[in-house]
Amino acid sequence: MFPFPLPRSSISPPPLLTGGAPADPGRHEPKRDRSLSPPLSAVGPRQNQDYHRFSSLSQNRPWIDPGLKRIRFTPLKPHRHWIDAENGPSLLSSKGDAIVMMSYNILGDNNCMWHTELYQNIPRNLMNWESRRRLIFLEISERNPDLVCLQEVDQVQDILAYMKRRGYDGIHKGRSGDAKDGCAMFWKKARFRLLEEDSIDFSSFNLRNNVAQLLVLEEVQEGRQLVIGNIHVLFSPGRGDVKLGQIRLLLERANYLSRTWGDIPIILAGDFNSTPDSAIYEFLSSREIDVSLHNRLKMSGLDPMDSIPWRREYNWTEEELLNAVGDLEGTKVRSPLKLRSSYASVKDNYSCQGPSLTRGPKNEPLATTCHSKFVGTVDYLWYSSELVCLRVLDTLPIHLLREGGGLPSQEIGSDHLALVAEFAFVDYGSRESDNEDTKSNDSYEAITELASLSES
């Protein structure tokens, strides 16, 4: 593609005219009426773009006048390949098929209008919902997941109608207060039936107005059950106490539902707004954290834009401890669930001949979101030990995400990439349990009771 128009001589008719004799060298051809070919500055940006595209393809055919024909070029969508787990097939249950699950922060229409500073380099026509929804729906249709967890959902009726046409049932949970968006979960009616639904409005626990959803689903054919969770954790980079508190409540509630239905498997999806090198990620993967060893401003790995200078020692207030730990009896939080990250559990076999273009040191994606202020990984699919992750849909290299100034783009309808993983039930193993797990269940029930009393 040329950054400037081709010289006039390169698009003039050749000396030999079709259907006639060679031109007389001594005869001067009349000058072309320049009014028929306006300068590039006189045409709109779309025409200008078409001109350059046409010129770049026809540079070896100078007799073609780009003004005679308009060709519409559709940009190629970046290819994302599947990465298979090494031992996945050997752990498959003999019953039924694998489960394909998607987690996707689709960028709320209201959010992208209110936070234009995050999309300074994105053309406005790519930001409107009509343009983005086509790409989002195409992504869902192309991946054809059995289970879908969406975050930042504000065009609720539009999405519910589309998913219903695709054969899904679904539930939406909106945020409280002035927020317009929320979370939504969908399942294929032909594959699953709903047994129980639950949700958490974190404002009931003084943990901001984010929400989480939980479902207990049963396979229509095989009758196997599982718990599915969906969360959009608070963004505020410096509020590690609130982030940890939200995740803690989600884990406790998911564990409670799992045990209620007979220790069934769990998958937790969502935008956790924490990076793989953060203390919150370590908590999810290692099951324990002592908050006294961490500065809450740095717990999520997202540096606050207006942060207080980092201090090695940080004195937690009682309010912050209550947010993070749930009580004032100590500074440690223990997860009742032993979880694995789907992407971290599946190695990138394509990078065996060199450094991976899509994976970081912990085998997590290098980036699941990209905008003007941040490029990195905050989205995850966590699963319990009764399941095995068979494969994951790889993400894209950072240089491709940055090419057009970030996301959304002409090919991707959100500022996040959709995470897609394939799971299967295994025939052996169960989650580890101990007295602290039971304590976590009791703790959640006690907190829920206190919240209901305070509301009344």
Secondary structure as the mmCIF struct_conf table of DSSP 4:
data_model
#
loop_
_struct_conf.conf_type_id
_struct_conf.id
_struct_conf.beg_label_comp_id
_struct_conf.beg_label_asym_id
_struct_conf.beg_label_seq_id
_struct_conf.end_label_comp_id
_struct_conf.end_label_asym_id
_struct_conf.end_label_seq_id
BEND BEND1 PRO A 3 PHE A 4
HELX_LH_PP_P HELX_LH_PP_P1 PRO A 5 PRO A 7
HELX_RH_3T_P HELX_RH_3T_P1 ARG A 8 ILE A 11
BEND BEND2 SER A 12 SER A 12
HELX_LH_PP_P HELX_LH_PP_P2 PRO A 13 PRO A 14
BEND BEND3 PRO A 15 LEU A 16
TURN_TY1_P TURN_TY1_P1 THR A 18 GLY A 19
BEND BEND4 GLY A 20 GLY A 20
HELX_LH_PP_P HELX_LH_PP_P3 ALA A 21 ASP A 24
TURN_TY1_P TURN_TY1_P2 PRO A 25 GLY A 26
BEND BEND5 ARG A 27 ARG A 27
HELX_LH_PP_P HELX_LH_PP_P4 HIS A 28 ARG A 32
HELX_RH_3T_P HELX_RH_3T_P2 ARG A 34 LEU A 36
BEND BEND6 SER A 37 SER A 37
HELX_RH_3T_P HELX_RH_3T_P3 LEU A 40 ALA A 42
BEND BEND7 VAL A 43 VAL A 43
HELX_RH_AL_P HELX_RH_AL_P1 PRO A 45 LEU A 57
BEND BEND8 SER A 58 SER A 58
TURN_TY1_P TURN_TY1_P3 GLN A 59 ASN A 60
TURN_TY1_P TURN_TY1_P4 PRO A 62 TRP A 63
TURN_TY1_P TURN_TY1_P5 PRO A 66 GLY A 67
BEND BEND9 LEU A 68 LEU A 68
HELX_LH_PP_P HELX_LH_PP_P5 ARG A 72 HIS A 79
STRN STRN1 TRP A 82 ASP A 84
BEND BEND10 GLU A 86 ASN A 87
TURN_TY1_P TURN_TY1_P6 GLY A 88 GLY A 88
HELX_RH_3T_P HELX_RH_3T_P4 PRO A 89 LEU A 91
BEND BEND11 SER A 94 GLY A 96
STRN STRN2 ILE A 99 ASN A 105
HELX_RH_AL_P HELX_RH_AL_P2 ASP A 109 TRP A 114
HELX_RH_3T_P HELX_RH_3T_P5 THR A 116 TYR A 119
TURN_TY1_P TURN_TY1_P7 GLN A 120 ASN A 121
BEND BEND12 ILE A 122 ILE A 122
HELX_RH_3T_P HELX_RH_3T_P6 ARG A 124 LEU A 126
TURN_TY1_P TURN_TY1_P8 MET A 127 MET A 127
BEND BEND13 ASN A 128 ASN A 128
HELX_RH_AL_P HELX_RH_AL_P3 TRP A 129 ARG A 143
BEND BEND14 ASP A 146 ASP A 146
STRN STRN3 LEU A 147 VAL A 153
HELX_RH_AL_P HELX_RH_AL_P4 VAL A 156 ARG A 165
TURN_TY1_P TURN_TY1_P9 ARG A 166 GLY A 167
STRN STRN4 TYR A 168 GLY A 174
BEND BEND15 SER A 176 SER A 176
TURN_TY1_P TURN_TY1_P10 GLY A 177 ASP A 178
STRN STRN5 GLY A 182 LYS A 188
TURN_TY1_P TURN_TY1_P11 LYS A 189 ARG A 191
STRN STRN6 PHE A 192 ASP A 201
HELX_RH_3T_P HELX_RH_3T_P7 PHE A 202 PHE A 205
TURN_TY1_P TURN_TY1_P12 ASN A 206 ASN A 206
BEND BEND16 LEU A 207 LEU A 207
TURN_TY1_P TURN_TY1_P13 ARG A 208 ASN A 209
STRN STRN7 VAL A 211 GLU A 219
TURN_TY1_P TURN_TY1_P14 VAL A 220 GLU A 222
STRN STRN8 GLN A 225 HIS A 232
TURN_TY1_P TURN_TY1_P15 PRO A 237 GLY A 238
HELX_RH_AL_P HELX_RH_AL_P5 GLY A 240 THR A 260
TURN_TY1_P TURN_TY1_P16 TRP A 261 GLY A 262
BEND BEND17 ASP A 263 ASP A 263
STRN STRN9 ILE A 266 ASP A 271
TURN_TY1_P TURN_TY1_P17 PRO A 276 ASP A 277
BEND BEND18 SER A 278 SER A 278
HELX_RH_AL_P HELX_RH_AL_P6 ALA A 279 SER A 286
BEND BEND19 ARG A 287 ARG A 287
STRN STRN10 GLU A 288 ASP A 290
HELX_RH_3T_P HELX_RH_3T_P8 VAL A 291 LEU A 293
BEND BEND20 HIS A 294 HIS A 294
HELX_RH_3T_P HELX_RH_3T_P9 ARG A 296 LYS A 298
TURN_TY1_P TURN_TY1_P18 MET A 299 SER A 300
BEND BEND21 GLY A 301 GLY A 301
TURN_TY1_P TURN_TY1_P19 MET A 305 ASP A 306
HELX_LH_PP_P HELX_LH_PP_P6 SER A 307 TRP A 310
BEND BEND22 ARG A 312 GLU A 313
HELX_RH_AL_P HELX_RH_AL_P7 GLU A 318 VAL A 325
BEND BEND23 GLY A 326 GLU A 329
BEND BEND24 THR A 331 THR A 331
STRN STRN11 LYS A 332 ARG A 334
BEND BEND25 PRO A 336 PRO A 336
STRN STRN12 ARG A 340 SER A 341
HELX_RH_AL_P HELX_RH_AL_P8 SER A 342 SER A 345
BEND BEND26 VAL A 346 VAL A 346
HELX_RH_3T_P HELX_RH_3T_P10 ASN A 349 SER A 351
TURN_TY1_P TURN_TY1_P20 CYS A 352 GLN A 353
BEND BEND27 GLY A 354 GLY A 354
BEND BEND28 LEU A 357 THR A 358
STRN STRN13 ARG A 359 ARG A 359
TURN_TY1_P TURN_TY1_P21 PRO A 361 LYS A 362
BEND BEND29 ASN A 363 GLU A 364
STRN STRN14 PRO A 365 PRO A 365
BEND BEND30 LEU A 366 LEU A 366
BEND BEND31 THR A 368 THR A 368
STRN STRN15 THR A 369 CYS A 370
BEND BEND32 SER A 372 LYS A 373
STRN STRN16 VAL A 375 GLY A 376
STRN STRN17 ASP A 379 TYR A 383
TURN_TY1_P TURN_TY1_P22 SER A 385 GLU A 386
STRN STRN18 LEU A 387 LEU A 393
HELX_RH_AL_P HELX_RH_AL_P9 ILE A 398 ARG A 402
TURN_TY1_P TURN_TY1_P23 GLU A 403 GLY A 405
BEND BEND33 GLY A 406 PRO A 408
BEND BEND34 GLN A 410 GLU A 411
BEND BEND35 GLY A 413 ASP A 415
STRN STRN19 HIS A 416 HIS A 416
HELX_LH_PP_P HELX_LH_PP_P7 LEU A 417 ALA A 418
STRN STRN20 LEU A 419 PHE A 425
BEND BEND36 ASP A 427 TYR A 428
HELX_RH_AL_P HELX_RH_AL_P10 ASN A 435 GLU A 455
#
